[in-house]
Amino acid sequence: MGDGKQPRQPKLPRLIDIPAFTQYIAQGWDSPARTPDLVPGAAEAAAAHRARLAEALPGRTVVVRAGHAPTRSNDTAYDFRVDSDFYWLTGCAVEHAVAVVRDGAATVYLPPPARPGETGFFADAAYGELWVGPSPSPAEWSAALGVEVLPLADFTDPQAPADDVGRVLAELRMIKDEWEVGQLREAVDRTVEGFAAVLAEVPAAVAGGGERWLQGTFDRYARTYGNGPGYASIVGSGPHAPTLHWVRCDGPVREGEALLLDMGVETRSHYTADVTRTFPVSGAFSPAQRQVHDLVERAHRAGLAQVAPGRPFTAFHHAAMEVIARGLHDWGLLPVSVDEALSDAGQHHRRYLICGIGHHLGLDVHDCARSRPEAYHGAEMTPGMVLTVEPGLYFHAHDRTVPPELRGIGVRIEDDLLVTADGAENLSAALPIDASGLENWTKEKNV
C-alpha cells in the first residue's frame, strides 16, 4: 500500500487459529467459586424419589434426560427449563444431562464445562465459561448430588426408552412428600405476593400500560423471587377475560372492567403455583359482574367442600358443575332442564365453561399428565396430593345466547389445595374468594 501498513483481510481472523492469542488467554485466571447452587433438600428428596421408583420398577434401568432449550430464532434459544422427571429423580437442572437410574442408584452424565486452558473456554458459546460463567465440574456435581457424575461423552444408551416409564413417574409424582409440599407452599406464598404487586400497578395499566404492563409486573416478580412464572401468565381485562388462555396480554385495562389474573410463581426447585382471581379494576364490581362472580363463588365453594381423602377425584368437578348448571338455568340461559344439561348426553352448560375445573399441581402446572385415566380422573383423592379447583364462567362479547349486560364478562376463581389425612388445606387461602373481599383487596393494594 506504500504506507507501511498491512492490508486488512476481507474477513475477521479465527481466534482459535492464532497461537499467540490461545496461549495468552489460557493464562492469568483465578479459580472462581463453582459449587453447585442446589435448593436445600433437593438432593435428599431426589434420593427418596429414586427409592420410590425402585419399588415401582425393581431391577429396571431407567434413562431420563434433562432436555434442552428450543430454538427461538436462528442462533438464539428460549430459556432452558429442566425436564420435570429428570429433576424429580436428581435435583439437578443442567441442559443436555442424562441420568441412568437403577434400584435407587443413579449415574448422571453432564456436559463438562470448558475452563481456562481449553479452546472451548472462549470458543464454545454453550459451555465455555467466558460465555456462560463459572460452571461446576462433574466431581463438584457428584459431591453436591450424592451420586456418581461422569462426563456426557461417557454415556452410552443402555436400552431403548420404555413406554411405561413416563406413566410410572407421573403416577409416583402424584403424592408429594414433605419437602415437595414445602416447595409448593413457597410457590403459593410468592404468588400471592405477586398478585399484590400486580394490583399495585393497576393504575399504571389503566393509564396506558395495559394488560402487558401487569403481565410484566408479575413475571418480573416471579423471576426475582423464584425461577420465573410457572406458565404463561394470563391477564385478561374486560372482553379478554372470557378467553381461557389469554396470554397475548396486548389489550388495554379500563376503568369499570373486571380483570382476570391467572398466574403462578415457579420456585427455584421448579415447583409452581397456579392461582386465579378476578378483580374489579375500579375497586367495585358492577351489578352484572357481581352476579357472575357470586355464582362462580358458590360453585367454587361447593368444589372446595368435596376435596378430601377417599373421595373420587371428580367429586369437586361434579359439585361445582351442578351449581353452575342450576345458576345458568335460573338465569334462563339453558335450553334444557338442569338434569338434561348435567347428563353425559347433554352438557349444555359447558358452553360457558368449556374447560375442566381442576388438575394435579407440582413440578408441572398440569402435573402428572401422563398418568393412566384410571389413576388420574378415575382415582380417589389421597393425602399428599396437591390439586387445583377452578370453576369459572366465560361469556364472550360475541355470544348472542347471552344477555347484553353479561357479554364480555369472564370470571374464574382458582385455589391450590393439599389433600390431608382428614380433609384439605387451601394453600392459597390468603387471597379472598368473595366479591366484597376482592373489592377491598383491590382498594388496599391500589393505594
C-alpha positions as CSV (number, residue, x, y, z in Angstrom):
1,M,0.0,0.0,0.0
2,G,3.0,2.2,0.2
3,D,2.3,3.5,3.8
4,G,3.9,0.6,5.7
5,K,0.6,-0.8,6.9
6,Q,-0.5,-4.3,6.2
7,P,-3.7,-4.6,4.2
8,R,-6.9,-5.6,6.0
9,Q,-8.1,-9.1,5.4
10,P,-11.6,-9.5,3.9
11,K,-12.8,-11.4,7.0
12,L,-12.0,-11.5,10.7
13,P,-9.3,-13.8,11.9
14,R,-10.4,-17.0,13.7
15,L,-9.1,-16.7,17.3
16,I,-8.6,-20.5,17.7
17,D,-6.1,-20.4,14.8
18,I,-3.9,-17.8,16.4
19,P,-1.3,-19.4,18.8
20,A,-0.4,-16.0,20.4
21,F,-4.0,-15.5,21.4
22,T,-4.7,-19.0,22.6
23,Q,-1.6,-19.0,24.7
24,Y,-2.3,-15.6,26.2
25,I,-6.0,-16.3,27.1
26,A,-5.1,-19.5,28.8
27,Q,-3.1,-17.6,31.4
28,G,-3.7,-15.5,34.5
29,W,-7.1,-16.8,35.7
30,D,-8.1,-17.3,39.4
31,S,-10.4,-20.1,40.3
32,P,-13.9,-18.7,40.9
33,A,-16.5,-20.4,43.2
34,R,-18.1,-23.3,41.3
35,T,-20.1,-25.2,43.9
36,P,-23.5,-26.2,42.5
37,D,-26.2,-23.9,43.8
38,L,-28.7,-26.6,44.8
39,V,-32.0,-25.8,46.5
40,P,-31.6,-27.1,50.1
41,G,-33.0,-30.6,50.5
42,A,-33.2,-31.2,46.7
43,A,-30.6,-33.9,46.6
44,E,-32.1,-35.7,49.6
45,A,-35.6,-35.5,48.2
46,A,-34.3,-36.9,44.8
47,A,-32.7,-39.9,46.6
48,A,-36.1,-40.6,48.3
49,H,-37.8,-40.3,44.9
50,R,-35.4,-42.8,43.3
51,A,-36.1,-45.2,46.1
52,R,-39.8,-45.0,45.3
53,L,-39.1,-45.6,41.7
54,A,-37.0,-48.7,42.6
55,E,-40.1,-50.1,44.5
56,A,-42.3,-49.5,41.5
57,L,-39.8,-50.8,38.9
58,P,-37.4,-53.2,40.7
59,G,-34.4,-54.3,38.7
60,R,-35.3,-51.9,35.8
61,T,-32.8,-49.5,34.3
62,V,-34.4,-46.1,33.6
63,V,-32.9,-43.4,31.5
64,V,-34.2,-39.8,31.8
65,R,-32.9,-36.7,30.0
66,A,-32.8,-33.1,31.2
67,G,-33.7,-31.9,27.8
68,H,-32.6,-28.7,26.1
69,A,-33.9,-25.2,25.3
70,P,-35.8,-24.9,22.0
71,T,-34.6,-22.5,19.4
72,R,-36.3,-19.1,19.4
73,S,-34.8,-17.9,16.1
74,N,-31.6,-18.5,14.2
75,D,-28.9,-18.9,16.9
76,T,-30.9,-17.8,19.9
77,A,-32.8,-20.1,22.2
78,Y,-35.5,-19.8,24.8
79,D,-34.5,-20.1,28.5
80,F,-33.8,-23.7,29.5
81,R,-36.2,-25.4,31.8
82,V,-35.2,-28.8,33.1
83,D,-37.5,-31.9,32.4
84,S,-39.6,-32.4,35.5
85,D,-39.0,-36.2,35.7
86,F,-35.2,-35.6,35.5
87,Y,-35.3,-33.0,38.3
88,W,-37.6,-35.2,40.5
89,L,-35.0,-38.0,40.3
90,T,-31.8,-36.0,40.5
91,G,-32.3,-32.5,42.0
92,C,-30.1,-31.2,39.1
93,A,-31.0,-28.8,36.3
94,V,-28.3,-28.9,33.7
95,E,-29.1,-28.8,30.0
96,H,-28.4,-31.9,27.9
97,A,-27.7,-34.0,31.1
98,V,-28.7,-37.7,31.2
99,A,-29.5,-39.8,34.3
100,V,-29.3,-43.6,34.4
101,V,-31.3,-44.9,37.4
102,R,-31.5,-48.4,38.7
103,D,-32.6,-49.8,42.1
104,G,-32.3,-46.4,43.7
105,A,-28.8,-45.6,42.5
106,A,-28.1,-43.1,39.8
107,T,-25.3,-42.1,37.4
108,V,-25.7,-38.6,36.0
109,Y,-23.9,-37.6,32.8
110,L,-23.2,-33.9,32.3
111,P,-21.5,-31.9,29.6
112,P,-18.3,-30.7,31.4
113,P,-17.5,-27.0,31.4
114,A,-14.8,-25.6,29.3
115,R,-12.3,-23.8,31.5
116,P,-9.1,-21.8,31.0
117,G,-6.5,-23.7,29.0
118,E,-9.2,-25.3,26.9
119,T,-10.2,-24.0,23.5
120,G,-13.8,-24.1,24.4
121,F,-13.2,-21.7,27.2
122,F,-13.5,-18.8,24.7
123,A,-14.8,-20.6,21.6
124,D,-17.8,-22.7,22.8
125,A,-20.8,-20.5,23.4
126,A,-22.7,-23.3,25.0
127,Y,-20.2,-24.5,27.7
128,G,-17.3,-22.1,27.6
129,E,-17.0,-20.3,31.0
130,L,-16.3,-16.9,29.2
131,W,-19.8,-17.3,27.7
132,V,-21.9,-18.9,30.4
133,G,-20.0,-18.1,33.6
134,P,-18.2,-20.4,36.1
135,S,-19.7,-24.0,36.0
136,P,-19.2,-26.9,38.3
137,S,-17.2,-29.9,37.2
138,P,-18.6,-33.5,37.3
139,A,-16.8,-34.0,40.5
140,E,-18.3,-31.0,42.1
141,W,-21.7,-32.0,41.0
142,S,-21.2,-35.5,42.4
143,A,-20.3,-34.1,45.8
144,A,-23.4,-32.0,45.8
145,L,-25.9,-34.5,44.5
146,G,-24.5,-37.6,46.3
147,V,-24.5,-39.7,43.1
148,E,-21.9,-40.7,40.5
149,V,-21.4,-37.9,37.9
150,L,-19.5,-38.5,34.7
151,P,-18.8,-36.5,31.5
152,L,-21.6,-36.7,29.0
153,A,-19.2,-38.2,26.4
154,D,-19.1,-41.3,28.6
155,F,-22.8,-42.0,28.2
156,T,-23.9,-44.9,26.0
157,D,-27.6,-45.5,25.9
158,P,-28.2,-49.0,27.6
159,Q,-31.6,-49.5,26.1
160,A,-34.5,-48.1,24.2
161,P,-36.9,-45.8,26.1
162,A,-39.7,-47.8,27.7
163,D,-43.2,-46.7,27.1
164,D,-44.3,-47.2,30.7
165,V,-41.6,-45.2,32.5
166,G,-43.3,-41.8,31.9
167,R,-46.5,-43.2,33.2
168,V,-45.0,-44.7,36.3
169,L,-43.1,-41.5,37.1
170,A,-46.3,-39.4,36.6
171,E,-48.2,-41.6,39.0
172,L,-45.5,-41.6,41.6
173,R,-45.3,-37.8,41.4
174,M,-49.0,-37.5,42.3
175,I,-48.2,-38.0,46.0
176,K,-46.0,-35.1,47.3
177,D,-43.6,-35.7,50.2
178,E,-43.0,-33.2,52.9
179,W,-40.2,-31.5,51.0
180,E,-42.3,-31.1,47.9
181,V,-45.2,-29.7,49.9
182,G,-42.8,-27.1,51.4
183,Q,-41.7,-26.1,47.9
184,L,-45.4,-25.7,46.8
185,R,-46.2,-23.6,49.9
186,E,-43.3,-21.3,49.0
187,A,-44.6,-21.1,45.4
188,V,-48.1,-20.2,46.5
189,D,-46.9,-17.7,49.1
190,R,-44.8,-15.9,46.5
191,T,-47.7,-16.0,44.0
192,V,-50.0,-14.2,46.5
193,E,-47.3,-11.6,46.9
194,G,-47.0,-11.3,43.1
195,F,-50.8,-10.7,42.9
196,A,-50.4,-7.8,45.4
197,A,-47.5,-6.4,43.3
198,V,-49.7,-6.6,40.2
199,L,-52.7,-4.9,41.8
200,A,-50.5,-2.0,42.9
201,E,-49.7,-1.4,39.2
202,V,-53.3,-1.3,38.0
203,P,-53.4,2.5,37.9
204,A,-50.3,2.4,35.7
205,A,-52.0,-0.2,33.5
206,V,-55.2,2.0,33.2
207,A,-53.0,5.0,32.4
208,G,-51.7,3.3,29.3
209,G,-49.5,0.2,30.2
210,G,-52.4,-2.1,29.7
211,E,-52.5,-5.9,30.3
212,R,-48.9,-6.3,29.2
213,W,-47.7,-4.0,32.0
214,L,-49.4,-6.2,34.5
215,Q,-48.1,-9.4,33.0
216,G,-44.6,-8.0,33.0
217,T,-45.0,-6.9,36.6
218,F,-45.9,-10.5,37.7
219,D,-43.2,-12.1,35.6
220,R,-40.6,-9.8,36.9
221,Y,-41.6,-10.6,40.5
222,A,-41.6,-14.3,39.7
223,R,-38.1,-14.1,38.2
224,T,-36.9,-12.1,41.2
225,Y,-38.2,-14.4,43.9
226,G,-38.3,-17.7,42.0
227,N,-37.2,-19.3,38.8
228,G,-39.9,-17.4,36.9
229,P,-43.5,-17.8,36.0
230,G,-44.7,-21.4,36.1
231,Y,-46.6,-20.9,32.8
232,A,-47.5,-18.0,30.6
233,S,-49.2,-15.5,32.8
234,I,-52.9,-14.8,31.9
235,V,-54.0,-11.2,32.3
236,G,-57.4,-10.6,30.7
237,S,-59.3,-7.3,31.2
238,G,-62.9,-6.8,30.2
239,P,-63.8,-8.7,27.0
240,H,-60.5,-10.6,27.1
241,A,-61.3,-12.3,30.4
242,P,-63.5,-14.9,28.9
243,T,-60.7,-16.2,26.6
244,L,-59.3,-19.1,28.7
245,H,-55.7,-18.8,27.7
246,W,-55.4,-15.1,27.1
247,V,-51.6,-14.9,27.2
248,R,-51.2,-12.3,24.4
249,C,-52.0,-9.7,27.0
250,D,-51.9,-6.9,24.4
251,G,-55.1,-5.1,25.3
252,P,-55.9,-2.1,27.5
253,V,-57.1,-2.1,31.1
254,R,-60.1,0.2,31.5
255,E,-62.0,1.5,34.5
256,G,-65.1,-0.4,35.2
257,E,-63.8,-3.7,33.7
258,A,-63.3,-7.0,35.5
259,L,-59.7,-8.1,35.5
260,L,-58.9,-11.9,35.4
261,L,-55.4,-12.8,36.7
262,D,-54.3,-16.5,36.3
263,M,-50.6,-16.6,37.5
264,G,-48.1,-18.8,39.3
265,V,-44.6,-18.4,40.6
266,E,-42.3,-21.3,39.9
267,T,-39.7,-21.7,42.7
268,R,-36.0,-22.4,42.1
269,S,-36.9,-26.0,42.7
270,H,-39.3,-25.8,39.7
271,Y,-42.5,-26.4,41.7
272,T,-45.2,-24.0,40.6
273,A,-48.4,-22.5,42.0
274,D,-51.5,-21.9,39.9
275,V,-53.9,-19.3,41.3
276,T,-56.7,-17.2,39.7
277,R,-58.8,-14.3,40.9
278,T,-61.0,-11.8,39.1
279,F,-60.7,-8.2,40.4
280,P,-62.7,-5.1,39.7
281,V,-60.4,-2.6,38.1
282,S,-62.2,0.4,39.7
283,G,-62.4,-1.3,43.1
284,A,-66.1,-2.3,42.9
285,F,-67.9,-4.8,40.7
286,S,-70.8,-3.7,38.5
287,P,-74.1,-5.5,39.3
288,A,-73.7,-7.8,36.3
289,Q,-70.1,-8.6,37.2
290,R,-71.0,-9.4,40.7
291,Q,-73.9,-11.5,39.6
292,V,-71.5,-13.7,37.6
293,H,-68.8,-13.7,40.3
294,D,-71.3,-14.7,43.0
295,L,-72.4,-17.8,41.0
296,V,-68.8,-18.8,40.4
297,E,-68.0,-18.3,44.1
298,R,-70.9,-20.6,45.0
299,A,-69.6,-23.2,42.6
300,H,-66.1,-22.8,43.9
301,R,-67.1,-23.3,47.5
302,A,-69.1,-26.4,46.5
303,G,-66.0,-27.8,44.8
304,L,-63.7,-27.0,47.7
305,A,-66.0,-28.8,50.1
306,Q,-65.6,-32.0,48.1
307,V,-61.8,-32.2,48.4
308,A,-61.0,-34.9,50.9
309,P,-59.2,-38.3,51.0
310,G,-61.2,-41.2,49.8
311,R,-63.5,-39.2,47.6
312,P,-63.4,-39.6,43.8
313,F,-61.1,-37.1,42.1
314,T,-64.1,-35.9,40.0
315,A,-66.2,-35.1,43.1
316,F,-65.3,-31.4,43.1
317,H,-65.9,-31.2,39.4
318,H,-69.4,-32.6,39.6
319,A,-70.3,-30.5,42.7
320,A,-69.2,-27.2,41.1
321,M,-70.8,-28.1,37.7
322,E,-74.1,-28.7,39.4
323,V,-74.1,-25.3,40.9
324,I,-73.1,-23.7,37.6
325,A,-75.9,-25.5,35.7
326,R,-78.6,-24.6,38.2
327,G,-77.5,-21.0,38.3
328,L,-77.5,-20.7,34.5
329,H,-80.9,-22.4,34.4
330,D,-82.3,-19.9,36.9
331,W,-81.0,-17.1,34.6
332,G,-82.8,-18.7,31.6
333,L,-79.6,-19.5,29.7
334,L,-80.1,-23.2,29.4
335,P,-82.2,-24.6,26.6
336,V,-82.9,-27.8,28.6
337,S,-83.5,-28.8,32.2
338,V,-80.7,-28.9,34.7
339,D,-80.8,-32.7,34.8
340,E,-80.5,-32.9,31.0
341,A,-77.7,-30.4,31.0
342,L,-75.8,-32.4,33.6
343,S,-76.3,-35.7,31.8
344,D,-73.4,-37.2,29.8
345,A,-75.6,-36.7,26.7
346,G,-76.2,-33.0,27.5
347,Q,-73.6,-30.8,29.0
348,H,-75.2,-27.6,27.6
349,H,-73.9,-25.5,30.5
350,R,-70.4,-26.3,29.3
351,R,-70.8,-23.8,26.5
352,Y,-69.9,-21.2,29.2
353,L,-67.3,-23.4,30.9
354,I,-65.7,-25.5,28.3
355,C,-62.5,-26.4,30.3
356,G,-62.1,-28.8,33.2
357,I,-62.1,-27.3,36.6
358,G,-59.1,-28.9,38.4
359,H,-55.9,-30.8,37.9
360,H,-52.8,-32.0,39.8
361,L,-50.2,-29.5,40.6
362,G,-46.5,-29.8,41.2
363,L,-43.4,-29.7,39.1
364,D,-45.7,-29.0,36.1
365,V,-48.7,-26.7,36.3
366,H,-50.8,-29.6,34.8
367,D,-48.9,-32.2,36.8
368,C,-48.8,-36.0,36.2
369,A,-50.4,-35.7,32.8
370,R,-49.0,-39.0,31.5
371,S,-50.9,-41.0,34.2
372,R,-53.4,-43.6,33.2
373,P,-57.0,-42.2,33.2
374,E,-57.9,-44.7,36.0
375,A,-55.1,-43.4,38.1
376,Y,-56.0,-39.7,37.5
377,H,-59.7,-38.8,37.0
378,G,-60.7,-42.4,37.9
379,A,-58.8,-42.4,41.2
380,E,-59.7,-41.4,44.7
381,M,-58.1,-38.4,46.3
382,T,-55.2,-39.3,48.6
383,P,-53.3,-37.5,51.3
384,G,-50.3,-35.8,49.7
385,M,-52.0,-34.9,46.5
386,V,-51.9,-31.2,45.6
387,L,-54.6,-30.1,43.1
388,T,-56.4,-27.1,41.9
389,V,-60.1,-26.2,41.9
390,E,-61.0,-23.6,39.3
391,P,-64.6,-23.1,38.2
392,G,-65.5,-20.1,36.1
393,L,-68.0,-18.6,33.7
394,Y,-66.9,-17.2,30.3
395,F,-69.4,-15.0,28.5
396,H,-67.8,-13.9,25.2
397,A,-68.7,-10.5,23.9
398,H,-69.8,-12.0,20.6
399,D,-72.0,-14.8,22.1
400,R,-75.6,-14.0,21.2
401,T,-77.1,-16.6,23.6
402,V,-76.1,-14.3,26.5
403,P,-78.0,-11.1,27.5
404,P,-76.1,-7.9,26.5
405,E,-75.3,-7.0,30.1
406,L,-73.4,-10.3,30.6
407,R,-71.5,-10.3,27.4
408,G,-67.7,-9.7,27.7
409,I,-67.6,-10.9,31.4
410,G,-65.2,-13.7,32.4
411,V,-64.7,-14.8,36.0
412,R,-62.5,-17.6,37.3
413,I,-61.6,-18.5,40.9
414,E,-58.8,-21.0,41.4
415,D,-57.1,-22.2,44.6
416,D,-54.4,-24.7,45.3
417,L,-55.2,-27.4,47.8
418,L,-53.3,-30.1,49.7
419,V,-55.2,-33.2,50.5
420,T,-54.6,-34.1,54.1
421,A,-55.4,-37.1,56.3
422,D,-58.8,-35.6,57.3
423,G,-59.7,-33.1,54.6
424,A,-57.8,-30.5,52.7
425,E,-55.8,-27.3,53.3
426,N,-56.2,-24.4,51.0
427,L,-52.7,-23.2,50.4
428,S,-53.8,-20.0,48.7
429,A,-56.4,-19.0,51.3
430,A,-54.5,-15.7,51.9
431,L,-56.4,-14.4,48.8
432,P,-60.1,-13.6,49.4
433,I,-62.7,-15.6,47.4
434,D,-65.8,-13.4,47.9
435,A,-66.6,-10.4,45.8
436,S,-66.5,-8.0,48.8
437,G,-63.2,-9.3,49.9
438,L,-61.7,-8.9,46.4
439,E,-63.0,-5.4,46.2
440,N,-61.4,-4.5,49.5
441,W,-58.1,-6.2,48.4
442,T,-58.1,-4.2,45.2
443,K,-58.6,-0.9,47.1
444,E,-55.9,-1.7,49.6
445,K,-53.3,-2.6,47.0
446,N,-54.1,0.3,44.7
447,V,-53.0,2.9,47.2
